Amino acid sequence: MAKPNYSFDKRQRELKKAKQQEEKRQKKLASKPSEPASGDQTKSSKDA
């Protein structure tokens, strides 16, 4: 019988968790007013 690959399972869980956290972060940013996002855009336009 094959030995279970726990490292693979752990990596898959970590990737899934990171994806969920990123989706949650995006959802939070979408629900907030655009003030922080506009601040980031002005910084990048100053650099350009």
matplotlib code that plots the C-alpha trace (Angstrom):
import matplotlib.pyplot as plt

x = [0.0, 1.3, 2.4, 0.2, 2.0, 1.2, 3.5, 1.3, -1.9, -0.4, 0.7, -2.8, -4.4, -2.0, -2.7, -6.4, -6.2, -4.0, -6.5, -9.4, -7.5, -6.8, -10.4, -11.4, -8.9, -10.2, -13.8, -12.8, -11.1, -14.1, -16.5, -14.3, -14.4, -11.8, -9.6, -6.8, -6.8, -6.6, -3.7, -1.8, -2.5, -1.2, 2.0, 2.6, 1.8, 4.3, 7.0, 6.3]
y = [0.0, 3.5, 5.8, 9.0, 12.2, 14.5, 17.2, 17.5, 17.6, 20.3, 22.4, 22.1, 23.2, 26.2, 27.2, 27.0, 29.0, 31.7, 31.9, 32.4, 35.1, 36.9, 36.7, 38.0, 40.9, 41.8, 41.7, 44.1, 46.4, 46.5, 47.3, 50.2, 53.7, 54.3, 56.5, 54.1, 52.9, 56.5, 57.1, 54.2, 55.6, 59.0, 57.5, 55.6, 58.6, 60.7, 58.1, 58.0]
z = [0.0, -0.9, 1.9, 2.2, 1.1, 4.0, 2.7, -0.5, 1.6, 3.9, 0.9, -0.7, 2.6, 2.8, -0.8, -0.2, 3.0, 1.3, -1.6, 0.9, 2.8, -0.5, -1.6, 1.9, 1.5, -1.9, -0.6, 2.2, -0.2, -2.5, 0.4, 1.7, 0.3, -2.4, -0.2, 0.4, -3.2, -4.5, -2.1, -3.7, -7.2, -6.3, -5.0, -8.2, -10.3, -8.4, -9.0, -12.7]

ax = plt.figure().add_subplot(projection="3d")
ax.plot(x, y, z, "-o")
ax.set_aspect("equal")
plt.show()
